[in-house]
Amino acid sequence: MKVNIPIWLICLCCFFLGLFVGWGVSTYSYMPKNYDYVSCPDGNEPDKNGCCAGEIYTDMADLGFNCCPEDGSDCFPPIR
């Protein structure tokens, strides 16, 4: 016995399966809702500007405000 399933029905089923899987991934995937959970490498929370211990909150003109280590290495955006 041969079963003939129309191609459009297979496509429709795949579409709804994709919708269901996409909804599940977007609903149940972990993404922090509050960035206050972020901590510095030493385990402490950043200061009010988002810089960790040993970093200076620096105005870099066109680049905006960044956290620059006291030892002179590369600067980066604040954690929060």
Buried (B, 14 or more C-beta within 10 A) or exposed (E): EEEEEEEEEEEEEEEEEEEEEEEEEEEEEEEEEEEEEEEBEEEEBBBEBBBBEEBEBBEEEEEEBBBBBEEEEEBEEBBB
